[in-house]
Amino acid sequence: MAAGLSVLLALWAWPLQPEKPRPRVTGSRQRGFGALFTAYTLEGIGYIIAGTFLVAAISGPLGSSAWVLVGLSAALSPVLIKPGRHVLPAAIALQAVASRCPLSSAAPRRS
């Protein structure tokens, strides 16, 4: 079913034309792009580590459905979040807190 949906969406997107290039941006906006690129790179590294161990960190019945919840959240986020200046820092902060939740909810181990 996913393959069929992919084929249909690819056929729909195939004839679309890209937008014409915009004038090149210089100055402070270009420096802003460097900061954004660095933030996305560091976020990607952090996300890979958190994502790799996400299922192992969540025990119980939610462990097997963790990626389903992640996918639903990712699918709904463009609809629910309006673009703005503070969306990316807020999302990174929320991810940092959420990735630490399994640590704080784990039962203490006795030696």
Legacy VTK file of the C-alpha trace (Angstrom):
# vtk DataFile Version 3.0
C-alpha trace
ASCII
DATASET POLYDATA
POINTS 111 float
0.000 0.000 0.000
2.828 2.399 0.860
4.528 1.619 -2.449
1.328 2.349 -4.371
0.839 5.632 -2.542
4.460 6.541 -3.276
3.950 5.879 -6.991
0.781 8.000 -7.072
2.450 10.900 -5.270
5.523 10.650 -7.495
3.358 10.775 -10.625
1.560 13.829 -9.246
4.825 15.603 -8.329
6.777 14.716 -11.484
5.471 17.552 -13.713
5.841 20.251 -11.030
8.364 22.951 -11.869
10.719 24.516 -9.310
10.398 28.191 -8.469
12.667 30.628 -10.234
15.855 31.361 -8.298
15.700 34.332 -5.986
18.425 36.967 -5.757
21.377 35.960 -3.659
21.235 36.989 -0.007
24.251 38.631 1.592
25.157 40.201 4.902
23.454 39.394 8.158
20.934 37.010 6.585
23.781 34.882 5.272
25.325 34.762 8.753
21.923 33.731 10.039
21.966 30.841 7.596
25.326 29.695 9.008
23.894 29.682 12.519
20.818 27.802 11.318
22.984 25.267 9.472
25.086 24.705 12.607
21.966 24.317 14.747
20.463 21.768 12.354
23.750 19.835 12.213
24.076 19.646 15.980
20.382 18.803 16.296
20.813 16.012 13.751
23.656 14.505 15.734
21.612 14.695 18.944
18.531 13.310 17.239
20.415 10.323 15.841
21.600 9.356 19.312
18.195 9.879 20.945
16.378 8.167 18.079
18.674 5.172 18.089
17.979 4.363 21.708
14.372 5.582 21.859
12.762 2.150 21.697
15.212 0.694 24.204
14.572 3.567 26.630
10.798 3.107 26.561
9.731 -0.072 28.261
6.323 -1.650 28.362
3.579 -1.512 25.747
4.645 1.895 24.395
8.093 0.640 23.431
6.920 -1.073 20.276
4.723 1.829 19.212
7.198 4.633 19.906
7.995 5.231 16.237
4.301 5.296 15.360
3.882 8.170 17.831
6.957 9.914 16.441
5.606 9.593 12.894
2.175 10.923 13.840
3.794 13.868 15.608
5.947 14.632 12.584
2.976 14.374 10.228
0.837 16.751 12.282
3.516 19.301 13.161
3.328 21.371 9.920
-0.393 21.768 10.419
-0.269 22.627 14.110
2.835 24.850 14.224
2.896 28.183 12.459
6.363 29.169 11.216
8.103 31.697 13.386
11.407 32.750 14.810
11.228 30.692 17.956
9.789 27.443 16.645
13.122 25.663 16.087
14.655 26.532 19.494
11.401 25.546 21.206
11.296 22.225 19.337
14.926 21.469 20.217
14.318 22.320 23.877
11.196 20.120 23.921
13.171 17.262 22.378
15.951 17.677 24.949
13.468 17.482 27.814
11.535 14.591 26.231
14.664 12.543 25.573
15.550 12.791 29.275
12.097 11.677 30.482
12.923 7.940 30.392
15.882 8.630 32.688
13.741 10.365 35.286
10.945 7.783 35.154
13.166 4.717 35.420
13.021 2.797 38.661
16.222 3.051 40.715
18.444 0.001 40.474
19.703 -1.704 43.562
23.088 -3.332 43.620
LINES 1 112
111 0 1 2 3 4 5 6 7 8 9 10 11 12 13 14 15 16 17 18 19 20 21 22 23 24 25 26 27 28 29 30 31 32 33 34 35 36 37 38 39 40 41 42 43 44 45 46 47 48 49 50 51 52 53 54 55 56 57 58 59 60 61 62 63 64 65 66 67 68 69 70 71 72 73 74 75 76 77 78 79 80 81 82 83 84 85 86 87 88 89 90 91 92 93 94 95 96 97 98 99 100 101 102 103 104 105 106 107 108 109 110
